[in-house]
Amino acid sequence: MDSEIHKILAELHGAKSVDEGDACADKLAQAARKNVDEVIHLYYSTETEASALVSCLHGLTDKPVIDVYKHSLKNKDQYVRWAAVEGLKYSTDPALIPVFVAALKDRSHLVKLVAVEWLKSHGDSSAIGPLEVILASSSLMKNSPGIINQAKKAVKRLRAKAT
């Protein structure tokens, strides 16, 4: 017999519109709250559902969920990595600073932006150097000025916080 999570994932695959897909994603997130262990097991046992499974855990910050996010940051799919960093941002644990600093090197600008914004709020002086590398990127300056703008604010805030 299929579980509630399996049924909702099947509904999500059959969605015929963005609104229908969003409604399924909301149902999946609600069901995930009651079935976290199953979602984590499914994440590690299937590759095809990674983005939906990581996204439905957003807002949860228990260690096993944080471990899923960290694992997902290594996924080849940029949207899985983005879902992972979006999930991690709900935690304010300073032990995650190195994870967010490493995310600054991600190929995806979506991942970089979330990392910059999290570090602006929760980082420490160890993030200043890596953020300055972002600021020195002519490619980002040309293609993603929003990341550059947020990185400037982050460096300014972290320097002030360090003094």
C-alpha atoms as a printed R data frame, in Angstrom:
    type eleno elety resid chain resno      x      y       z
1   ATOM     1    CA   MET     A     1  0.000  0.000   0.000
2   ATOM     2    CA   ASP     A     2  1.308  3.418  -0.943
3   ATOM     3    CA   SER     A     3  1.952  5.880   1.837
4   ATOM     4    CA   GLU     A     4  0.493  9.383   1.994
5   ATOM     5    CA   ILE     A     5  3.852 10.771   0.820
6   ATOM     6    CA   HIS     A     6  3.894  8.434  -2.219
7   ATOM     7    CA   LYS     A     7  0.322  9.388  -3.117
8   ATOM     8    CA   ILE     A     8  1.048 13.094  -2.947
9   ATOM     9    CA   LEU     A     9  4.236 12.697  -5.011
10  ATOM    10    CA   ALA     A    10  2.153 10.880  -7.649
11  ATOM    11    CA   GLU     A    11 -0.367 13.751  -7.585
12  ATOM    12    CA   LEU     A    12  2.488 16.226  -7.969
13  ATOM    13    CA   HIS     A    13  3.726 14.386 -11.076
14  ATOM    14    CA   GLY     A    14  0.221 14.465 -12.528
15  ATOM    15    CA   ALA     A    15 -0.362 18.152 -11.881
16  ATOM    16    CA   LYS     A    16 -1.756 19.857 -14.969
17  ATOM    17    CA   SER     A    17 -1.065 23.455 -13.920
18  ATOM    18    CA   VAL     A    18  1.275 25.488 -11.752
19  ATOM    19    CA   ASP     A    19 -1.537 26.101  -9.265
20  ATOM    20    CA   GLU     A    20 -2.264 22.377  -9.043
21  ATOM    21    CA   GLY     A    21  1.447 21.690  -8.565
22  ATOM    22    CA   ASP     A    22  1.682 24.336  -5.846
23  ATOM    23    CA   ALA     A    23 -1.321 22.828  -4.058
24  ATOM    24    CA   CYS     A    24  0.346 19.396  -4.184
25  ATOM    25    CA   ALA     A    25  3.612 20.859  -2.887
26  ATOM    26    CA   ASP     A    26  1.714 22.394   0.031
27  ATOM    27    CA   LYS     A    27  0.064 19.035   0.775
28  ATOM    28    CA   LEU     A    28  3.459 17.357   0.594
29  ATOM    29    CA   ALA     A    29  4.943 19.849   3.076
30  ATOM    30    CA   GLN     A    30  2.065 19.238   5.495
31  ATOM    31    CA   ALA     A    31  2.399 15.466   5.170
32  ATOM    32    CA   ALA     A    32  6.165 15.716   5.619
33  ATOM    33    CA   ARG     A    33  5.655 17.216   9.095
34  ATOM    34    CA   LYS     A    34  3.964 13.966  10.147
35  ATOM    35    CA   ASN     A    35  6.313 11.674   8.205
36  ATOM    36    CA   VAL     A    36  9.790 13.228   8.407
37  ATOM    37    CA   ASP     A    37 11.562  9.871   8.702
38  ATOM    38    CA   GLU     A    38  9.805  8.557   5.599
39  ATOM    39    CA   VAL     A    39 10.693 11.675   3.605
40  ATOM    40    CA   ILE     A    40 14.334 11.357   4.648
41  ATOM    41    CA   HIS     A    41 14.364  7.658   3.742
42  ATOM    42    CA   LEU     A    42 12.812  8.406   0.339
43  ATOM    43    CA   TYR     A    43 15.335 11.171  -0.271
44  ATOM    44    CA   TYR     A    44 18.256  8.803   0.268
45  ATOM    45    CA   SER     A    45 16.644  5.947  -1.686
46  ATOM    46    CA   THR     A    46 15.556  7.794  -4.842
47  ATOM    47    CA   GLU     A    47 17.136 10.393  -7.059
48  ATOM    48    CA   THR     A    48 14.081 11.360  -9.071
49  ATOM    49    CA   GLU     A    49 12.222 13.054  -6.218
50  ATOM    50    CA   ALA     A    50 15.112 14.945  -4.626
51  ATOM    51    CA   SER     A    51 13.931 18.495  -5.261
52  ATOM    52    CA   ALA     A    52 10.370 17.895  -4.012
53  ATOM    53    CA   LEU     A    53 11.575 15.907  -1.013
54  ATOM    54    CA   VAL     A    54 14.127 18.513   0.037
55  ATOM    55    CA   SER     A    55 11.680 21.375  -0.505
56  ATOM    56    CA   CYS     A    56  8.930 19.777   1.565
57  ATOM    57    CA   LEU     A    57 11.265 19.799   4.581
58  ATOM    58    CA   HIS     A    58 11.711 23.598   4.533
59  ATOM    59    CA   GLY     A    59 11.281 25.103   7.962
60  ATOM    60    CA   LEU     A    60 12.512 21.991   9.759
61  ATOM    61    CA   THR     A    61 15.925 22.156  11.400
62  ATOM    62    CA   ASP     A    62 16.391 18.885  13.275
63  ATOM    63    CA   LYS     A    63 19.792 17.268  12.758
64  ATOM    64    CA   PRO     A    64 18.600 14.546  10.337
65  ATOM    65    CA   VAL     A    65 16.935 17.219   8.184
66  ATOM    66    CA   ILE     A    66 20.036 19.439   8.282
67  ATOM    67    CA   ASP     A    67 22.023 16.382   7.170
68  ATOM    68    CA   VAL     A    68 19.681 15.970   4.174
69  ATOM    69    CA   TYR     A    69 20.204 19.628   3.255
70  ATOM    70    CA   LYS     A    70 23.986 19.307   3.532
71  ATOM    71    CA   HIS     A    71 23.948 16.151   1.405
72  ATOM    72    CA   SER     A    72 21.723 17.883  -1.159
73  ATOM    73    CA   LEU     A    73 24.199 20.737  -1.563
74  ATOM    74    CA   LYS     A    74 26.401 18.221  -3.413
75  ATOM    75    CA   ASN     A    75 23.660 17.250  -5.887
76  ATOM    76    CA   LYS     A    76 24.385 17.871  -9.576
77  ATOM    77    CA   ASP     A    77 20.953 19.513 -10.038
78  ATOM    78    CA   GLN     A    78 21.098 23.231  -9.237
79  ATOM    79    CA   TYR     A    79 17.452 23.235  -8.144
80  ATOM    80    CA   VAL     A    80 18.107 20.526  -5.562
81  ATOM    81    CA   ARG     A    81 21.070 22.553  -4.265
82  ATOM    82    CA   TRP     A    82 18.887 25.659  -4.195
83  ATOM    83    CA   ALA     A    83 16.167 23.777  -2.283
84  ATOM    84    CA   ALA     A    84 18.856 22.619   0.146
85  ATOM    85    CA   VAL     A    85 20.272 26.063   0.857
86  ATOM    86    CA   GLU     A    86 16.716 27.437   1.122
87  ATOM    87    CA   GLY     A    87 16.069 24.783   3.785
88  ATOM    88    CA   LEU     A    88 19.306 25.490   5.626
89  ATOM    89    CA   LYS     A    89 18.517 29.189   5.891
90  ATOM    90    CA   TYR     A    90 15.882 28.427   8.549
91  ATOM    91    CA   SER     A    91 18.659 27.503  10.969
92  ATOM    92    CA   THR     A    92 20.700 30.141  12.767
93  ATOM    93    CA   ASP     A    93 23.286 27.640  14.002
94  ATOM    94    CA   PRO     A    94 26.753 29.242  13.745
95  ATOM    95    CA   ALA     A    95 28.160 25.775  12.987
96  ATOM    96    CA   LEU     A    96 26.618 26.216   9.522
97  ATOM    97    CA   ILE     A    97 28.805 29.224   8.654
98  ATOM    98    CA   PRO     A    98 31.358 27.021   6.811
99  ATOM    99    CA   VAL     A    99 28.513 25.364   4.865
100 ATOM   100    CA   PHE     A   100 27.209 28.735   3.699
101 ATOM   101    CA   VAL     A   101 30.744 29.968   2.943
102 ATOM   102    CA   ALA     A   102 31.263 26.862   0.766
103 ATOM   103    CA   ALA     A   103 27.913 27.582  -0.945
104 ATOM   104    CA   LEU     A   104 29.352 30.909  -2.128
105 ATOM   105    CA   LYS     A   105 31.384 28.857  -4.627
106 ATOM   106    CA   ASP     A   106 28.338 27.095  -6.071
107 ATOM   107    CA   ARG     A   107 27.824 27.445  -9.832
108 ATOM   108    CA   SER     A   108 24.194 28.474  -9.282
109 ATOM   109    CA   HIS     A   109 23.551 32.141  -8.664
110 ATOM   110    CA   LEU     A   110 20.381 31.154  -6.771
111 ATOM   111    CA   VAL     A   111 22.469 29.202  -4.258
112 ATOM   112    CA   LYS     A   112 25.041 31.994  -3.989
113 ATOM   113    CA   LEU     A   113 22.414 34.630  -3.280
114 ATOM   114    CA   VAL     A   114 20.820 32.652  -0.449
115 ATOM   115    CA   ALA     A   115 24.275 31.993   1.025
116 ATOM   116    CA   VAL     A   116 25.209 35.687   0.876
117 ATOM   117    CA   GLU     A   117 21.944 36.722   2.514
118 ATOM   118    CA   TRP     A   118 22.274 34.120   5.291
119 ATOM   119    CA   LEU     A   119 25.873 35.122   5.971
120 ATOM   120    CA   LYS     A   120 24.836 38.777   6.103
121 ATOM   121    CA   SER     A   121 22.520 37.919   8.999
122 ATOM   122    CA   HIS     A   122 24.294 35.030  10.710
123 ATOM   123    CA   GLY     A   123 27.902 35.015   9.553
124 ATOM   124    CA   ASP     A   124 31.027 36.056  11.365
125 ATOM   125    CA   SER     A   125 34.372 37.525  10.371
126 ATOM   126    CA   SER     A   126 35.406 34.207   8.759
127 ATOM   127    CA   ALA     A   127 32.936 34.945   5.949
128 ATOM   128    CA   ILE     A   128 34.410 38.343   5.030
129 ATOM   129    CA   GLY     A   129 37.230 36.999   2.831
130 ATOM   130    CA   PRO     A   130 35.002 34.642   0.828
131 ATOM   131    CA   LEU     A   131 32.429 37.419   0.406
132 ATOM   132    CA   GLU     A   132 35.172 39.719  -0.881
133 ATOM   133    CA   VAL     A   133 35.965 37.071  -3.514
134 ATOM   134    CA   ILE     A   134 32.335 37.405  -4.643
135 ATOM   135    CA   LEU     A   135 32.765 41.191  -4.784
136 ATOM   136    CA   ALA     A   136 35.831 40.813  -7.005
137 ATOM   137    CA   SER     A   137 33.981 38.706  -9.576
138 ATOM   138    CA   SER     A   138 33.560 40.667 -12.796
139 ATOM   139    CA   SER     A   139 31.229 37.945 -14.069
140 ATOM   140    CA   LEU     A   140 28.877 38.379 -11.106
141 ATOM   141    CA   MET     A   141 29.154 42.152 -11.380
142 ATOM   142    CA   LYS     A   142 27.925 41.911 -14.972
143 ATOM   143    CA   ASN     A   143 25.382 39.079 -14.641
144 ATOM   144    CA   SER     A   144 24.171 39.217 -11.035
145 ATOM   145    CA   PRO     A   145 24.464 42.694  -9.580
146 ATOM   146    CA   GLY     A   146 21.964 41.719  -6.872
147 ATOM   147    CA   ILE     A   147 24.438 39.219  -5.439
148 ATOM   148    CA   ILE     A   148 27.166 41.874  -5.493
149 ATOM   149    CA   ASN     A   149 24.878 44.366  -3.737
150 ATOM   150    CA   GLN     A   150 23.975 41.863  -1.009
151 ATOM   151    CA   ALA     A   151 27.633 40.845  -0.619
152 ATOM   152    CA   LYS     A   152 28.628 44.493  -0.082
153 ATOM   153    CA   LYS     A   153 25.977 44.799   2.629
154 ATOM   154    CA   ALA     A   154 27.108 41.530   4.188
155 ATOM   155    CA   VAL     A   155 30.774 42.563   4.334
156 ATOM   156    CA   LYS     A   156 29.842 45.937   5.814
157 ATOM   157    CA   ARG     A   157 27.639 44.316   8.465
158 ATOM   158    CA   LEU     A   158 30.153 41.602   9.359
159 ATOM   159    CA   ARG     A   159 33.004 44.139   9.656
160 ATOM   160    CA   ALA     A   160 30.867 46.261  11.990
161 ATOM   161    CA   LYS     A   161 29.913 43.185  13.988
162 ATOM   162    CA   ALA     A   162 33.594 42.166  14.331
163 ATOM   163    CA   THR     A   163 34.619 45.487  15.919
